[in-house]
Amino acid sequence: MRRAEFGEVAKWVSDAWESISAKTIVAGFRKAGLIPCVADGDVEESDSSESEDDSDVPAVLQTEVSALFVSDSEEDDFDGFE
C-alpha cells in the first residue's frame, strides 16, 4: 500500500469541506456553544445538496468570523483552552 500524497489529501479535504452547507456549519457552531442558540425550529441540519447562500448565515456568526480575520492574535501567546 502506498502513502497518499499531500496534494491528494488536500484535495480530499477541500472536496469534503465544499460539500458542507453553511446551514450545517451554523448548526454545528450552535450545538458547540460557539454562537447563541435560537428557537429550536430556526435551524435545520441540512444535506450537502442545498445551495449555499450568505443569507443562511446569521449576522452574529458573520461578525465573529470577520473579527477573527482582523485579529492581531499572532503576536499573543497561546495559554491553552479553558
Secondary structure, 3 states (H helix, E strand, C coil): CCCCCHHHHHHHHHHHHHCCCHHHHHHHHHHCCCCCCCCHHHCCCCCCCCCCCHHHCCHHHHHHHHHHHCCCHHHCCCCCCC
